[in-house]
Amino acid sequence: MSTVFGPFYADAYDLVYRDKDYAAECDLIERLFRDYGTTPIKRVLDLGCGTGNHAIPLAERHYNVTGVDISAGMLARAKAKAEQSTGHKRLRFQEGDIRQMGAIGQFEAVLILFAVLGYQIDNAEVAATLATARRHLAPGGLLLFDVWHGPAVLHQKPTMRMKKVETPDGNIWRATHGELNINRHTCLVRYRLWLIDRDHLVQEAEEDHEMRFFFPLELAQFLDHAGFALQRLGAFPDFDHDPDETTWNAMGVARAG
């Protein structure tokens, strides 16, 4: 079993998620900056930045962005992409564990996106990650995050999914299957990836990602304990709608006290 976000997964990540509308998500991020920010936002900390798909376009929109991730493979992809970006001078990437990292500067906003908070399984890990976010914000600073919405996860339940992505090197097939643990509020997502070229298996990988899902009152309590006040929990990406049992993803905006 390979580690989470191992070499093949990291290399395939942007291809597998190339249909994800990061530009629209950055539009929403900027809107929330305007709607909920108490001061102009110029410096952004992206915790669990992955391959930089939020950090890089935000830098191109003239924010100074620091991205932190624990995966060396994902950061290598982010840095390579950043070199080709018009915002490369406003970007900085560094490897680190977002649960344990010390202060690296002061920011007006912190992002914890694409279910990164859900990779923090235990209560102590969630608390530590939120403490990292709070440590980097002055009072009034914003935290934006998205999570799996517990009511929807329990109502819809995970299903087996298969995705095909065509590439110059062959077709990438990704199969996912989730196993719920209701008592722990987690879902074990089993990923299987194959790169197949002309009916020949070129590369394969297996990864198990344990993901936590959250409930609104639980999130509010975690945030309050970390020194944040939850401003709104909306559906994601349709933030103006309230999340319900059909809303697998929810996005939160919290303000540092």
C-alpha positions, 0 to 999 in steps of 0.5 A: 500500500502506497502512502497517501498522495504518493508519487503516481497519485501526485503526478495524476492528481491534476489530470484526474481533477482537471474538470474541477472549476478552480477559477469559479472557486477562486471567484467565490473565495474573493467574494467571501473576502469582500463580504466577510473581511474586516480589512483588505486581504493581501496575504493568504496562507493555504494550508494543505495546498496540494498542487497549488490549484487555489494558491497559483490563481490567487497569486495571479490575482495579486494576492501574496500566497504561501502554500503548505503541504505535507506531500513532497510530490504534490509540492513538487508539482505546485512549484513546477506550475508556479514557475510558469505562472505570472504570479510566481513572485507572489508565491511561496511553497513549503513542506510541513505538517499543518497540525504541528507547524510553527508560525511563519508569518501574519496573514489576513486570510487562511484557506483549508480547502478541498476537504483538507480538514477532513483528513484530520481524523481525531479531535486533537488533529482537528483542534491542532489544525485550527490552532495553526490557522488561528496562530497566523491570523490577527483578530478579524482575520478570515478562515475559509474551509470546506468539509464533507457535510455529515447529514448528506454523507449519512443520507446519500452514503458513498458509492462505487465510482469509476473515472476515465481520464485520457492523457498522451501517455494513455488512459488513467482509470480511477476507481473509488469505494467508500466504507462508512464508520458512523461512530467515528464520523469517518469514511475510508475511501479506497482509491485504485489508479491504473495507467493503461496504454494500448491495453498494457498496464503501465503503472498502478497504485492503491491508496486508502484515504480516511476522511472525516465528515462534520456536523454544523454544531460540531464545527461551531464548537471546534471553531469556538475553542480555537478562537474563531466565530463561525460566520456562515456555513453554506453549501459548496459551491452554491454558497448562498444555499443552506446545506442539507441532506443533499449537500455533500460539501459545505463551505464555512467562513469563520472570523478570528476573535 
